[in-house]
Amino acid sequence: MQEVARRRLSYEIVPEGMCMPEERKYWFPAKRYGWGWGPPTAWQGWVVLLVFFAMVLGGAATILPRQGAPAFLLYTVLLVVVLIAICWIKGERPRWRWGGDKGG
């Protein structure tokens, strides 16, 4: 609610003829139910997911046979941490949602 009020206020104080900066485009929108992010809505998000899965598969093909399961598990955990960090930076802020509200 406060964000809507701030948004309205920011439109009112912009001098005529000046454009407001466009709304932030999220790569990963928040899930409608639960906590976390849903499927990407921007091509950049899809690239991030494809690279993530390619790196997991590549690690399974190279790290798993050579260094074993513990090394592969550590590698995968590091990739997941990086993926979560990207989702946190480029996505909507996660919070628990029940599906009824869209924005706040």
N, C-alpha and C positions, 0 to 999 in steps of 0.2 A: 504494500500500500504506500509506504514511504517513497519507494522508487518511482511509482507512478506520479506522486506529487512532485518529486524532484524533476522528473521528466517534463511534466507540464510547466513547472516553474522555469526550467532551462529554455523552453521554447518561447516563453514570454519575454525573457530578458535579451534575446538575440536581436540585434538591430535589423531593421528591414533590409532586405537585399542580401544578407549573409546567410549562408547555408549551415544547417546543423550538421555535425559529423554523422555519418550513417551509423546505424545500430551495429554493435559488434556481432559478427557472424561466427557462431560456434562451430567447431569441427565435430564435437561430440555433445549432443544435447543430453540433458538429464533424462533419466528413465521416467516414465509416467507413473509407474508403480514401483515402490521399493527405493533403494538407495543406489546411486551410481549413474553410469552413462549408458545410453542406448547406442544403436548403430550410428555410424557417422552420417552427417548430412552435407559434408563438403568433400570434394575430391581429395583434399589434403589428408583428411581423416582416413579415407580408404587406403591411401598410400601408406600411411603409418601402420595400419592393420596388416596390409600385405607384406610390408617389410618385417614386421614383428613375426608373422607366421613363417615367412621365408627364413628368418634367422633361427627360429625354433627348429624348423625342419633341418636346416643346415647344421645346427649344433647336434641334432640327433644323429645325423649321418657322420659327423666327424668326431665330436667330443665323446659321445656315448661309447663307440667301439674302442677308442684309444685310451680314454681316461676313466671310464666307468660312470655308473649312475650318480654317485655323489657330486662329481664335477659337473655333470649335465644338469643336475638339480640346482646347483648354485648358479650356473649360467642362466637357466630358465628363470629363476627367482630374480636375478639382476635385470633380465629383459622385461619381466612383469613390472618391476619397480619403475623402470624407464617408461613403459607404456602408461602406467598410472600417473606418473609425473606429467607426461604430455597431455593426457586427458584432463588433468587438474588445471594445467595452464591454458589449454585451448578449448576447454569445454565449459558448460554451465557448472556453477557450483553445485555439488551434490548435496542433497538433503533427503530425508525420508519423505516420500510422496505417496498419496493415496489415490491418485488418478483424477480427482475432481478439479483441482486447480491447475491452471496452465503456467502462470508466471510466478506466483509468490505464495 
